[in-house]
């Protein structure tokens, strides 16, 4: 069953294109966009006092943490699940601003921490990886079956964007009736290409931060589970690829980093997406190259809509203020897309 006709796709494209991305003059470079988005303050007025922690038991002896902001009658409102990127958490700036916009638009919002994130390393003996969709599937199922939520949407950022696209593609025609649409912002759909890009000298700042965070997390895991993880293997790790070869791949069932990147990338799954899907991606993204989005796997699916401005960086999209003073272009377009689907 195809949920989005070509005419619907054109209608949404026309609606969203009426508000093109306009970066401020001082933030035209991809690095300025990427860094500025992490620094600008986010409004959380609607989240303050309306957020509760919730744990999901996703596997034996494994739990994940979320932060939920509910509408007064949750079963009567749509629900948005938001998934962060690599080494992010439920309190990453883009997670907070997306949740604020969603609640303002009448959605309940579940800000999900991927396994081990948000200070939950002790909650599982396992690691997360970029293609791990099983937890998302179980959480959506619990929200539907236990909570009675019949209208669920998912937004993912960067690595989380890869996850939600892969999930939708894996489900294909068997998608649960509660899952209505997905949105991916700056998704890492081709992991090998992304790692190649991150390892460029021009991206040394981001690469160093990712490596530092991954190694710090792995040292915590080794202290918690010394019989499972060997922190001494961190010696000499100077790249994400080396980290994945020594930790992610062997602990997550892959032969090596190359096998991991191939099997965990969402690109091969995108043709199977059978629900409305929106991808927002900047052509100048320094961390997730644009070239994969020109491949037929992406361009041939009529259920998929692309918003691809020339500028925006990686999970950036800091615009000149709109009439309401809003500068967070991608999050605003994503919520508009979901609202339009409901009309």
Helices and strands as residue ranges (DSSP letters): H 6-17, G 25-27, H 30-39, E 52-59, E 62-69, G 74-76, E 79-83, H 93-104, E 108-112, G 121-123, H 134-145, E 152-157, H 159-171, G 172-174, E 179-185, H 191-198, G 201-203, H 204-224, G 231-234, H 240-243, I 244-248, H 249-251, H 257-264, G 267-272, E 276-280, G 291-294, H 296-299, E 304-307, H 329-342
